[in-house]
């Protein structure tokens, strides 16, 4: 039988991940004329970096999620000698909930710009970036009897995820977005 904390992690990922994917599919399919505008003012020279890192970040998400789901024992995992496994649930929620809001907020901003929407976008991107950095810290500091070589694959995956969310999305994209 699956531990209740791990079951919650699974549901957060299923529901949250589906919400993220559906928000992207809905946003792109219902706003075809604005599709290219989502890039904001990100220069063409930076777009390949985004595209490559999006794939690396997605692979990284699977790598660190494998580690969390299959290599950690919730009853024995301790993050930095302070927190239990349930901290992973908070971090996943902190990543997935705002991620599902980014695309709708961005299309709303493109259709009817407002300071409130702009700050909502910045807040969602900031929360995702902070959550991903927190997840990296948790993976680096978690103590568990089964935290073996899979941890380092998870760390590398988490680094690419952090580059995408905390650097490219939370810092660089807003700097180029025409407000």
Number of C-alpha atoms within 10 A of each C-alpha: 4 8 11 11 17 21 14 15 23 16 13 18 19 11 13 21 19 14 17 20 14 14 18 18 12 13 20 18 11 12 12 10 9 14 13 10 15 17 16 16 14 19 11 9 8 11 12 11 12 18 12 11 18 18 14 20 23 15 17 23 20 15 20 26 20 16 22 23 14 13 19 22 18 19 13 14 22 20 20 14 10 8 13 17 21 18 18 24 20 15 21 22 21 22 27 22 19 21 25 20 18 21 22 17 20 21 20 15 19 17 11 9 15 13 10 10 17 18 12 18 23 19 15 23 26 21 23 27 26 19 24 25 21 20 26 21 15 20 22 16 14 22 18 16 11 15 18 12 10 16 21 16 16 23 21 17 22 29 22 20 28 26 20 26 26 22 15 22 19 23 16 15 20 19 14 13 14 12 13
